[in-house]
Amino acid sequence: MADGDGRMRLKIAVTAPPEDGKANAALIAFLSKKLKIAKSAIVLDAGAASRLKTLLIAGDPEELAGQLNALIV
């Protein structure tokens, strides 16, 4: 989905509680599994305490874009 600035966003809900970084870790673990990459290839760049997060994902941009697009329902 697009945000107010027209940037594409992926909405993911995790069941881990938002305390002590558990929800952030669950998000990274989810994406790691879905993208078939190491958890260490995903870095939380901004939004650690926010619902809106920015992640840096190491890998081929075109391949990752295709994999992320496949997650959109």
MARDRENZA-591060 format. One record per atom (N, C-alpha, C, O): residue in one letter; x, y, z; residue number from 1; atom name. Coordinates in nm, 3 decimals. Example, Ala and Ser with C-alpha at 12.3 -4.5 7.8 and 13.67 -1.06 7.14 Angstrom:
% MARDRENZA-591060
<type = a | east = 1.319 | north = -0.569 | up = 0.780 | seq = 1 | atom = N>
<type = a | east = 1.230 | north = -0.450 | up = 0.780 | seq = 1 | atom = CA>
<type = a | east = 1.320 | north = -0.330 | up = 0.780 | seq = 1 | atom = C>
<type = a | east = 1.424 | north = -0.332 | up = 0.846 | seq = 1 | atom = O>
<type = s | east = 1.285 | north = -0.225 | up = 0.708 | seq = 2 | atom = N>
<type = s | east = 1.367 | north = -0.106 | up = 0.714 | seq = 2 | atom = CA>
<type = s | east = 1.290 | north = 0.003 | up = 0.787 | seq = 2 | atom = C>
<type = s | east = 1.341 | north = 0.114 | up = 0.804 | seq = 2 | atom = O>
% end
This chain:
% MARDRENZA-591060
<type = m | east = 0.083 | north = -0.117 | up = 0.000 | seq = 1 | atom = N>
<type = m | east = 0.000 | north = 0.000 | up = 0.000 | seq = 1 | atom = CA>
<type = m | east = 0.088 | north = 0.124 | up = 0.000 | seq = 1 | atom = C>
<type = m | east = 0.202 | north = 0.119 | up = 0.047 | seq = 1 | atom = O>
<type = a | east = 0.039 | north = 0.232 | up = -0.051 | seq = 2 | atom = N>
<type = a | east = 0.115 | north = 0.357 | up = -0.056 | seq = 2 | atom = CA>
<type = a | east = 0.079 | north = 0.443 | up = 0.065 | seq = 2 | atom = C>
<type = a | east = -0.035 | north = 0.445 | up = 0.111 | seq = 2 | atom = O>
<type = d | east = 0.180 | north = 0.515 | up = 0.116 | seq = 3 | atom = N>
<type = d | east = 0.154 | north = 0.605 | up = 0.228 | seq = 3 | atom = CA>
<type = d | east = 0.117 | north = 0.744 | up = 0.175 | seq = 3 | atom = C>
<type = d | east = 0.099 | north = 0.759 | up = 0.054 | seq = 3 | atom = O>
<type = g | east = 0.105 | north = 0.842 | up = 0.260 | seq = 4 | atom = N>
<type = g | east = 0.066 | north = 0.977 | up = 0.221 | seq = 4 | atom = CA>
<type = g | east = 0.164 | north = 1.043 | up = 0.126 | seq = 4 | atom = C>
<type = g | east = 0.127 | north = 1.132 | up = 0.050 | seq = 4 | atom = O>
<type = d | east = 0.292 | north = 1.000 | up = 0.131 | seq = 5 | atom = N>
<type = d | east = 0.394 | north = 1.055 | up = 0.042 | seq = 5 | atom = CA>
<type = d | east = 0.405 | north = 0.978 | up = -0.088 | seq = 5 | atom = C>
<type = d | east = 0.488 | north = 1.011 | up = -0.173 | seq = 5 | atom = O>
<type = g | east = 0.323 | north = 0.875 | up = -0.105 | seq = 6 | atom = N>
<type = g | east = 0.328 | north = 0.795 | up = -0.227 | seq = 6 | atom = CA>
<type = g | east = 0.429 | north = 0.682 | up = -0.222 | seq = 6 | atom = C>
<type = g | east = 0.445 | north = 0.609 | up = -0.319 | seq = 6 | atom = O>
<type = r | east = 0.499 | north = 0.667 | up = -0.108 | seq = 7 | atom = N>
<type = r | east = 0.596 | north = 0.557 | up = -0.095 | seq = 7 | atom = CA>
<type = r | east = 0.522 | north = 0.429 | up = -0.062 | seq = 7 | atom = C>
<type = r | east = 0.425 | north = 0.428 | up = 0.013 | seq = 7 | atom = O>
<type = m | east = 0.570 | north = 0.320 | up = -0.120 | seq = 8 | atom = N>
<type = m | east = 0.509 | north = 0.191 | up = -0.096 | seq = 8 | atom = CA>
<type = m | east = 0.550 | north = 0.139 | up = 0.042 | seq = 8 | atom = C>
<type = m | east = 0.666 | north = 0.151 | up = 0.082 | seq = 8 | atom = O>
<type = r | east = 0.455 | north = 0.084 | up = 0.112 | seq = 9 | atom = N>
<type = r | east = 0.476 | north = 0.027 | up = 0.245 | seq = 9 | atom = CA>
<type = r | east = 0.421 | north = -0.114 | up = 0.248 | seq = 9 | atom = C>
<type = r | east = 0.324 | north = -0.145 | up = 0.179 | seq = 9 | atom = O>
<type = l | east = 0.484 | north = -0.197 | up = 0.328 | seq = 10 | atom = N>
<type = l | east = 0.438 | north = -0.333 | up = 0.349 | seq = 10 | atom = CA>
<type = l | east = 0.386 | north = -0.340 | up = 0.492 | seq = 10 | atom = C>
<type = l | east = 0.459 | north = -0.307 | up = 0.586 | seq = 10 | atom = O>
<type = k | east = 0.263 | north = -0.383 | up = 0.509 | seq = 11 | atom = N>
<type = k | east = 0.203 | north = -0.391 | up = 0.643 | seq = 11 | atom = CA>
<type = k | east = 0.214 | north = -0.535 | up = 0.691 | seq = 11 | atom = C>
<type = k | east = 0.161 | north = -0.627 | up = 0.629 | seq = 11 | atom = O>
<type = i | east = 0.283 | north = -0.553 | up = 0.804 | seq = 12 | atom = N>
<type = i | east = 0.303 | north = -0.685 | up = 0.862 | seq = 12 | atom = CA>
<type = i | east = 0.263 | north = -0.678 | up = 1.009 | seq = 12 | atom = C>
<type = i | east = 0.304 | north = -0.586 | up = 1.081 | seq = 12 | atom = O>
<type = a | east = 0.186 | north = -0.773 | up = 1.054 | seq = 13 | atom = N>
<type = a | east = 0.148 | north = -0.781 | up = 1.195 | seq = 13 | atom = CA>
<type = a | east = 0.216 | north = -0.903 | up = 1.257 | seq = 13 | atom = C>
<type = a | east = 0.213 | north = -1.012 | up = 1.201 | seq = 13 | atom = O>
<type = v | east = 0.276 | north = -0.883 | up = 1.373 | seq = 14 | atom = N>
<type = v | east = 0.338 | north = -0.993 | up = 1.447 | seq = 14 | atom = CA>
<type = v | east = 0.268 | north = -1.007 | up = 1.580 | seq = 14 | atom = C>
<type = v | east = 0.207 | north = -0.911 | up = 1.629 | seq = 14 | atom = O>
<type = t | east = 0.276 | north = -1.124 | up = 1.639 | seq = 15 | atom = N>
<type = t | east = 0.207 | north = -1.147 | up = 1.766 | seq = 15 | atom = CA>
<type = t | east = 0.294 | north = -1.120 | up = 1.888 | seq = 15 | atom = C>
<type = t | east = 0.245 | north = -1.120 | up = 2.000 | seq = 15 | atom = O>
<type = a | east = 0.423 | north = -1.096 | up = 1.867 | seq = 16 | atom = N>
<type = a | east = 0.514 | north = -1.069 | up = 1.979 | seq = 16 | atom = CA>
<type = a | east = 0.479 | north = -0.934 | up = 2.042 | seq = 16 | atom = C>
<type = a | east = 0.440 | north = -0.841 | up = 1.972 | seq = 16 | atom = O>
<type = p | east = 0.493 | north = -0.924 | up = 2.173 | seq = 17 | atom = N>
<type = p | east = 0.462 | north = -0.797 | up = 2.240 | seq = 17 | atom = CA>
<type = p | east = 0.566 | north = -0.690 | up = 2.208 | seq = 17 | atom = C>
<type = p | east = 0.683 | north = -0.720 | up = 2.187 | seq = 17 | atom = O>
<type = p | east = 0.523 | north = -0.564 | up = 2.203 | seq = 18 | atom = N>
<type = p | east = 0.616 | north = -0.455 | up = 2.173 | seq = 18 | atom = CA>
<type = p | east = 0.696 | north = -0.412 | up = 2.295 | seq = 18 | atom = C>
<type = p | east = 0.692 | north = -0.296 | up = 2.336 | seq = 18 | atom = O>
<type = e | east = 0.768 | north = -0.505 | up = 2.353 | seq = 19 | atom = N>
<type = e | east = 0.850 | north = -0.475 | up = 2.471 | seq = 19 | atom = CA>
<type = e | east = 0.986 | north = -0.541 | up = 2.456 | seq = 19 | atom = C>
<type = e | east = 0.998 | north = -0.654 | up = 2.406 | seq = 19 | atom = O>
<type = d | east = 1.087 | north = -0.471 | up = 2.498 | seq = 20 | atom = N>
<type = d | east = 1.226 | north = -0.521 | up = 2.494 | seq = 20 | atom = CA>
<type = d | east = 1.268 | north = -0.566 | up = 2.354 | seq = 20 | atom = C>
<type = d | east = 1.350 | north = -0.657 | up = 2.342 | seq = 20 | atom = O>
<type = g | east = 1.213 | north = -0.505 | up = 2.250 | seq = 21 | atom = N>
<type = g | east = 1.253 | north = -0.537 | up = 2.114 | seq = 21 | atom = CA>
<type = g | east = 1.199 | north = -0.669 | up = 2.060 | seq = 21 | atom = C>
<type = g | east = 1.241 | north = -0.714 | up = 1.954 | seq = 21 | atom = O>
<type = k | east = 1.106 | north = -0.731 | up = 2.132 | seq = 22 | atom = N>
<type = k | east = 1.054 | north = -0.861 | up = 2.089 | seq = 22 | atom = CA>
<type = k | east = 0.977 | north = -0.852 | up = 1.957 | seq = 22 | atom = C>
<type = k | east = 0.991 | north = -0.939 | up = 1.871 | seq = 22 | atom = O>
<type = a | east = 0.897 | north = -0.748 | up = 1.940 | seq = 23 | atom = N>
<type = a | east = 0.820 | north = -0.733 | up = 1.815 | seq = 23 | atom = CA>
<type = a | east = 0.915 | north = -0.705 | up = 1.698 | seq = 23 | atom = C>
<type = a | east = 0.894 | north = -0.756 | up = 1.588 | seq = 23 | atom = O>
<type = n | east = 1.018 | north = -0.624 | up = 1.722 | seq = 24 | atom = N>
<type = n | east = 1.115 | north = -0.596 | up = 1.616 | seq = 24 | atom = CA>
<type = n | east = 1.189 | north = -0.724 | up = 1.575 | seq = 24 | atom = C>
<type = n | east = 1.211 | north = -0.748 | up = 1.457 | seq = 24 | atom = O>
<type = a | east = 1.226 | north = -0.804 | up = 1.673 | seq = 25 | atom = N>
<type = a | east = 1.295 | north = -0.931 | up = 1.645 | seq = 25 | atom = CA>
<type = a | east = 1.202 | north = -1.026 | up = 1.569 | seq = 25 | atom = C>
<type = a | east = 1.246 | north = -1.097 | up = 1.478 | seq = 25 | atom = O>
<type = a | east = 1.075 | north = -1.028 | up = 1.605 | seq = 26 | atom = N>
<type = a | east = 0.978 | north = -1.113 | up = 1.536 | seq = 26 | atom = CA>
<type = a | east = 0.960 | north = -1.068 | up = 1.391 | seq = 26 | atom = C>
<type = a | east = 0.947 | north = -1.151 | up = 1.301 | seq = 26 | atom = O>
<type = l | east = 0.958 | north = -0.938 | up = 1.368 | seq = 27 | atom = N>
<type = l | east = 0.947 | north = -0.885 | up = 1.233 | seq = 27 | atom = CA>
<type = l | east = 1.066 | north = -0.926 | up = 1.148 | seq = 27 | atom = C>
<type = l | east = 1.050 | north = -0.971 | up = 1.034 | seq = 27 | atom = O>
<type = i | east = 1.185 | north = -0.912 | up = 1.203 | seq = 28 | atom = N>
<type = i | east = 1.306 | north = -0.951 | up = 1.131 | seq = 28 | atom = CA>
<type = i | east = 1.308 | north = -1.101 | up = 1.104 | seq = 28 | atom = C>
<type = i | east = 1.346 | north = -1.144 | up = 0.995 | seq = 28 | atom = O>
<type = a | east = 1.269 | north = -1.180 | up = 1.202 | seq = 29 | atom = N>
<type = a | east = 1.264 | north = -1.326 | up = 1.183 | seq = 29 | atom = CA>
<type = a | east = 1.163 | north = -1.363 | up = 1.075 | seq = 29 | atom = C>
<type = a | east = 1.190 | north = -1.451 | up = 0.993 | seq = 29 | atom = O>
<type = f | east = 1.048 | north = -1.298 | up = 1.074 | seq = 30 | atom = N>
<type = f | east = 0.945 | north = -1.324 | up = 0.972 | seq = 30 | atom = CA>
<type = f | east = 0.999 | north = -1.294 | up = 0.833 | seq = 30 | atom = C>
<type = f | east = 0.989 | north = -1.377 | up = 0.742 | seq = 30 | atom = O>
<type = l | east = 1.056 | north = -1.175 | up = 0.816 | seq = 31 | atom = N>
<type = l | east = 1.108 | north = -1.137 | up = 0.684 | seq = 31 | atom = CA>
<type = l | east = 1.225 | north = -1.226 | up = 0.642 | seq = 31 | atom = C>
<type = l | east = 1.237 | north = -1.261 | up = 0.525 | seq = 31 | atom = O>
<type = s | east = 1.309 | north = -1.261 | up = 0.737 | seq = 32 | atom = N>
<type = s | east = 1.422 | north = -1.350 | up = 0.708 | seq = 32 | atom = CA>
<type = s | east = 1.374 | north = -1.482 | up = 0.651 | seq = 32 | atom = C>
<type = s | east = 1.428 | north = -1.533 | up = 0.553 | seq = 32 | atom = O>
<type = k | east = 1.271 | north = -1.537 | up = 0.713 | seq = 33 | atom = N>
<type = k | east = 1.216 | north = -1.666 | up = 0.668 | seq = 33 | atom = CA>
<type = k | east = 1.150 | north = -1.652 | up = 0.531 | seq = 33 | atom = C>
<type = k | east = 1.173 | north = -1.734 | up = 0.443 | seq = 33 | atom = O>
<type = k | east = 1.068 | north = -1.549 | up = 0.513 | seq = 34 | atom = N>
<type = k | east = 0.996 | north = -1.530 | up = 0.388 | seq = 34 | atom = CA>
<type = k | east = 1.091 | north = -1.499 | up = 0.271 | seq = 34 | atom = C>
<type = k | east = 1.069 | north = -1.545 | up = 0.159 | seq = 34 | atom = O>
<type = l | east = 1.196 | north = -1.421 | up = 0.299 | seq = 35 | atom = N>
<type = l | east = 1.290 | north = -1.383 | up = 0.193 | seq = 35 | atom = CA>
<type = l | east = 1.404 | north = -1.483 | up = 0.177 | seq = 35 | atom = C>
<type = l | east = 1.486 | north = -1.472 | up = 0.085 | seq = 35 | atom = O>
<type = k | east = 1.410 | north = -1.582 | up = 0.268 | seq = 36 | atom = N>
<type = k | east = 1.514 | north = -1.685 | up = 0.266 | seq = 36 | atom = CA>
<type = k | east = 1.655 | north = -1.623 | up = 0.271 | seq = 36 | atom = C>
<type = k | east = 1.743 | north = -1.657 | up = 0.193 | seq = 36 | atom = O>
<type = i | east = 1.670 | north = -1.531 | up = 0.366 | seq = 37 | atom = N>
<type = i | east = 1.800 | north = -1.468 | up = 0.389 | seq = 37 | atom = CA>
<type = i | east = 1.829 | north = -1.472 | up = 0.539 | seq = 37 | atom = C>
<type = i | east = 1.740 | north = -1.496 | up = 0.620 | seq = 37 | atom = O>
<type = a | east = 1.954 | north = -1.449 | up = 0.573 | seq = 38 | atom = N>
<type = a | east = 1.994 | north = -1.449 | up = 0.714 | seq = 38 | atom = CA>
<type = a | east = 1.934 | north = -1.330 | up = 0.787 | seq = 38 | atom = C>
<type = a | east = 1.917 | north = -1.223 | up = 0.729 | seq = 38 | atom = O>
<type = k | east = 1.902 | north = -1.349 | up = 0.914 | seq = 39 | atom = N>
<type = k | east = 1.851 | north = -1.239 | up = 0.995 | seq = 39 | atom = CA>
<type = k | east = 1.951 | north = -1.124 | up = 0.999 | seq = 39 | atom = C>
<type = k | east = 1.912 | north = -1.007 | up = 1.007 | seq = 39 | atom = O>
<type = s | east = 2.079 | north = -1.157 | up = 0.993 | seq = 40 | atom = N>
<type = s | east = 2.182 | north = -1.053 | up = 0.998 | seq = 40 | atom = CA>
<type = s | east = 2.183 | north = -0.966 | up = 0.872 | seq = 40 | atom = C>
<type = s | east = 2.248 | north = -0.861 | up = 0.871 | seq = 40 | atom = O>
<type = a | east = 2.112 | north = -1.007 | up = 0.767 | seq = 41 | atom = N>
<type = a | east = 2.103 | north = -0.928 | up = 0.643 | seq = 41 | atom = CA>
<type = a | east = 1.994 | north = -0.822 | up = 0.653 | seq = 41 | atom = C>
<type = a | east = 1.975 | north = -0.743 | up = 0.561 | seq = 41 | atom = O>
<type = i | east = 1.921 | north = -0.821 | up = 0.764 | seq = 42 | atom = N>
<type = i | east = 1.813 | north = -0.724 | up = 0.784 | seq = 42 | atom = CA>
<type = i | east = 1.846 | north = -0.639 | up = 0.906 | seq = 42 | atom = C>
<type = i | east = 1.870 | north = -0.692 | up = 1.015 | seq = 42 | atom = O>
<type = v | east = 1.848 | north = -0.508 | up = 0.886 | seq = 43 | atom = N>
<type = v | east = 1.882 | north = -0.415 | up = 0.994 | seq = 43 | atom = CA>
<type = v | east = 1.768 | north = -0.317 | up = 1.012 | seq = 43 | atom = C>
<type = v | east = 1.719 | north = -0.258 | up = 0.916 | seq = 43 | atom = O>
<type = l | east = 1.726 | north = -0.299 | up = 1.136 | seq = 44 | atom = N>
<type = l | east = 1.624 | north = -0.199 | up = 1.168 | seq = 44 | atom = CA>
<type = l | east = 1.694 | north = -0.063 | up = 1.168 | seq = 44 | atom = C>
<type = l | east = 1.772 | north = -0.033 | up = 1.258 | seq = 44 | atom = O>
<type = d | east = 1.664 | north = 0.018 | up = 1.067 | seq = 45 | atom = N>
<type = d | east = 1.732 | north = 0.147 | up = 1.049 | seq = 45 | atom = CA>
<type = d | east = 1.664 | north = 0.259 | up = 1.126 | seq = 45 | atom = C>
<type = d | east = 1.731 | north = 0.347 | up = 1.180 | seq = 45 | atom = O>
<type = a | east = 1.532 | north = 0.257 | up = 1.131 | seq = 46 | atom = N>
<type = a | east = 1.458 | north = 0.363 | up = 1.200 | seq = 46 | atom = CA>
<type = a | east = 1.325 | north = 0.308 | up = 1.247 | seq = 46 | atom = C>
<type = a | east = 1.268 | north = 0.217 | up = 1.186 | seq = 46 | atom = O>
<type = g | east = 1.275 | north = 0.364 | up = 1.357 | seq = 47 | atom = N>
<type = g | east = 1.143 | north = 0.328 | up = 1.405 | seq = 47 | atom = CA>
<type = g | east = 1.140 | north = 0.216 | up = 1.507 | seq = 47 | atom = C>
<type = g | east = 1.040 | north = 0.146 | up = 1.516 | seq = 47 | atom = O>
<type = a | east = 1.246 | north = 0.198 | up = 1.582 | seq = 48 | atom = N>
<type = a | east = 1.252 | north = 0.089 | up = 1.679 | seq = 48 | atom = CA>
<type = a | east = 1.134 | north = 0.092 | up = 1.777 | seq = 48 | atom = C>
<type = a | east = 1.084 | north = -0.013 | up = 1.817 | seq = 48 | atom = O>
<type = a | east = 1.089 | north = 0.211 | up = 1.815 | seq = 49 | atom = N>
<type = a | east = 0.979 | north = 0.223 | up = 1.910 | seq = 49 | atom = CA>
<type = a | east = 0.850 | north = 0.271 | up = 1.842 | seq = 49 | atom = C>
<type = a | east = 0.755 | north = 0.311 | up = 1.909 | seq = 49 | atom = O>
<type = s | east = 0.848 | north = 0.267 | up = 1.710 | seq = 50 | atom = N>
<type = s | east = 0.733 | north = 0.316 | up = 1.634 | seq = 50 | atom = CA>
<type = s | east = 0.666 | north = 0.203 | up = 1.558 | seq = 50 | atom = C>
<type = s | east = 0.727 | north = 0.098 | up = 1.536 | seq = 50 | atom = O>
<type = r | east = 0.542 | north = 0.223 | up = 1.519 | seq = 51 | atom = N>
<type = r | east = 0.473 | north = 0.124 | up = 1.434 | seq = 51 | atom = CA>
<type = r | east = 0.525 | north = 0.130 | up = 1.292 | seq = 51 | atom = C>
<type = r | east = 0.518 | north = 0.031 | up = 1.218 | seq = 51 | atom = O>
<type = l | east = 0.577 | north = 0.246 | up = 1.252 | seq = 52 | atom = N>
<type = l | east = 0.632 | north = 0.266 | up = 1.118 | seq = 52 | atom = CA>
<type = l | east = 0.783 | north = 0.247 | up = 1.125 | seq = 52 | atom = C>
<type = l | east = 0.853 | north = 0.322 | up = 1.192 | seq = 52 | atom = O>
<type = k | east = 0.832 | north = 0.146 | up = 1.056 | seq = 53 | atom = N>
<type = k | east = 0.974 | north = 0.111 | up = 1.065 | seq = 53 | atom = CA>
<type = k | east = 1.040 | north = 0.121 | up = 0.928 | seq = 53 | atom = C>
<type = k | east = 0.975 | north = 0.106 | up = 0.825 | seq = 53 | atom = O>
<type = t | east = 1.170 | north = 0.145 | up = 0.930 | seq = 54 | atom = N>
<type = t | east = 1.250 | north = 0.142 | up = 0.808 | seq = 54 | atom = CA>
<type = t | east = 1.355 | north = 0.034 | up = 0.828 | seq = 54 | atom = C>
<type = t | east = 1.433 | north = 0.037 | up = 0.923 | seq = 54 | atom = O>
<type = l | east = 1.356 | north = -0.062 | up = 0.736 | seq = 55 | atom = N>
<type = l | east = 1.451 | north = -0.172 | up = 0.742 | seq = 55 | atom = CA>
<type = l | east = 1.547 | north = -0.164 | up = 0.625 | seq = 55 | atom = C>
<type = l | east = 1.507 | north = -0.127 | up = 0.514 | seq = 55 | atom = O>
<type = l | east = 1.672 | north = -0.197 | up = 0.649 | seq = 56 | atom = N>
<type = l | east = 1.770 | north = -0.210 | up = 0.542 | seq = 56 | atom = CA>
<type = l | east = 1.790 | north = -0.360 | up = 0.520 | seq = 56 | atom = C>
<type = l | east = 1.820 | north = -0.433 | up = 0.614 | seq = 56 | atom = O>
<type = i | east = 1.773 | north = -0.404 | up = 0.396 | seq = 57 | atom = N>
<type = i | east = 1.784 | north = -0.546 | up = 0.364 | seq = 57 | atom = CA>
<type = i | east = 1.895 | north = -0.564 | up = 0.262 | seq = 57 | atom = C>
<type = i | east = 1.889 | north = -0.508 | up = 0.152 | seq = 57 | atom = O>
<type = a | east = 1.996 | north = -0.642 | up = 0.298 | seq = 58 | atom = N>
<type = a | east = 2.109 | north = -0.667 | up = 0.208 | seq = 58 | atom = CA>
<type = a | east = 2.069 | north = -0.771 | up = 0.104 | seq = 58 | atom = C>
<type = a | east = 2.006 | north = -0.872 | up = 0.136 | seq = 58 | atom = O>
<type = g | east = 2.108 | north = -0.746 | up = -0.019 | seq = 59 | atom = N>
<type = g | east = 2.080 | north = -0.842 | up = -0.126 | seq = 59 | atom = CA>
<type = g | east = 2.058 | north = -0.771 | up = -0.258 | seq = 59 | atom = C>
<type = g | east = 2.071 | north = -0.649 | up = -0.267 | seq = 59 | atom = O>
<type = d | east = 2.026 | north = -0.848 | up = -0.359 | seq = 60 | atom = N>
<type = d | east = 2.001 | north = -0.793 | up = -0.492 | seq = 60 | atom = CA>
<type = d | east = 1.868 | north = -0.718 | up = -0.490 | seq = 60 | atom = C>
<type = d | east = 1.764 | north = -0.777 | up = -0.461 | seq = 60 | atom = O>
<type = p | east = 1.870 | north = -0.588 | up = -0.521 | seq = 61 | atom = N>
<type = p | east = 1.747 | north = -0.508 | up = -0.512 | seq = 61 | atom = CA>
<type = p | east = 1.631 | north = -0.561 | up = -0.597 | seq = 61 | atom = C>
<type = p | east = 1.517 | north = -0.562 | up = -0.552 | seq = 61 | atom = O>
<type = e | east = 1.659 | north = -0.604 | up = -0.718 | seq = 62 | atom = N>
<type = e | east = 1.551 | north = -0.653 | up = -0.805 | seq = 62 | atom = CA>
<type = e | east = 1.491 | north = -0.783 | up = -0.750 | seq = 62 | atom = C>
<type = e | east = 1.370 | north = -0.802 | up = -0.752 | seq = 62 | atom = O>
<type = e | east = 1.577 | north = -0.871 | up = -0.703 | seq = 63 | atom = N>
<type = e | east = 1.530 | north = -0.998 | up = -0.646 | seq = 63 | atom = CA>
<type = e | east = 1.447 | north = -0.973 | up = -0.520 | seq = 63 | atom = C>
<type = e | east = 1.341 | north = -1.032 | up = -0.501 | seq = 63 | atom = O>
<type = l | east = 1.499 | north = -0.885 | up = -0.433 | seq = 64 | atom = N>
<type = l | east = 1.427 | north = -0.854 | up = -0.310 | seq = 64 | atom = CA>
<type = l | east = 1.293 | north = -0.787 | up = -0.340 | seq = 64 | atom = C>
<type = l | east = 1.193 | north = -0.815 | up = -0.273 | seq = 64 | atom = O>
<type = a | east = 1.290 | north = -0.698 | up = -0.438 | seq = 65 | atom = N>
<type = a | east = 1.164 | north = -0.632 | up = -0.475 | seq = 65 | atom = CA>
<type = a | east = 1.062 | north = -0.735 | up = -0.520 | seq = 65 | atom = C>
<type = a | east = 0.944 | north = -0.726 | up = -0.484 | seq = 65 | atom = O>
<type = g | east = 1.105 | north = -0.831 | up = -0.600 | seq = 66 | atom = N>
<type = g | east = 1.014 | north = -0.936 | up = -0.645 | seq = 66 | atom = CA>
<type = g | east = 0.962 | north = -1.019 | up = -0.529 | seq = 66 | atom = C>
<type = g | east = 0.844 | north = -1.051 | up = -0.524 | seq = 66 | atom = O>
<type = q | east = 1.050 | north = -1.054 | up = -0.436 | seq = 67 | atom = N>
<type = q | east = 1.009 | north = -1.133 | up = -0.320 | seq = 67 | atom = CA>
<type = q | east = 0.913 | north = -1.054 | up = -0.231 | seq = 67 | atom = C>
<type = q | east = 0.815 | north = -1.110 | up = -0.181 | seq = 67 | atom = O>
<type = l | east = 0.940 | north = -0.926 | up = -0.211 | seq = 68 | atom = N>
<type = l | east = 0.852 | north = -0.843 | up = -0.129 | seq = 68 | atom = CA>
<type = l | east = 0.717 | north = -0.824 | up = -0.197 | seq = 68 | atom = C>
<type = l | east = 0.613 | north = -0.824 | up = -0.130 | seq = 68 | atom = O>
<type = n | east = 0.717 | north = -0.806 | up = -0.327 | seq = 69 | atom = N>
<type = n | east = 0.590 | north = -0.794 | up = -0.400 | seq = 69 | atom = CA>
<type = n | east = 0.508 | north = -0.920 | up = -0.388 | seq = 69 | atom = C>
<type = n | east = 0.385 | north = -0.914 | up = -0.386 | seq = 69 | atom = O>
<type = a | east = 0.573 | north = -1.035 | up = -0.380 | seq = 70 | atom = N>
<type = a | east = 0.502 | north = -1.162 | up = -0.366 | seq = 70 | atom = CA>
<type = a | east = 0.433 | north = -1.173 | up = -0.229 | seq = 70 | atom = C>
<type = a | east = 0.338 | north = -1.250 | up = -0.214 | seq = 70 | atom = O>
<type = l | east = 0.480 | north = -1.097 | up = -0.130 | seq = 71 | atom = N>
<type = l | east = 0.418 | north = -1.099 | up = 0.002 | seq = 71 | atom = CA>
<type = l | east = 0.289 | north = -1.018 | up = 0.008 | seq = 71 | atom = C>
<type = l | east = 0.209 | north = -1.035 | up = 0.100 | seq = 71 | atom = O>
<type = i | east = 0.269 | north = -0.931 | up = -0.089 | seq = 72 | atom = N>
<type = i | east = 0.150 | north = -0.846 | up = -0.090 | seq = 72 | atom = CA>
<type = i | east = 0.030 | north = -0.930 | up = -0.132 | seq = 72 | atom = C>
<type = i | east = 0.031 | north = -0.995 | up = -0.236 | seq = 72 | atom = O>
<type = v | east = -0.072 | north = -0.927 | up = -0.049 | seq = 73 | atom = N>
<type = v | east = -0.192 | north = -1.008 | up = -0.075 | seq = 73 | atom = CA>
<type = v | east = -0.296 | north = -0.925 | up = -0.146 | seq = 73 | atom = C>
<type = v | east = -0.404 | north = -0.974 | up = -0.177 | seq = 73 | atom = O>
% end
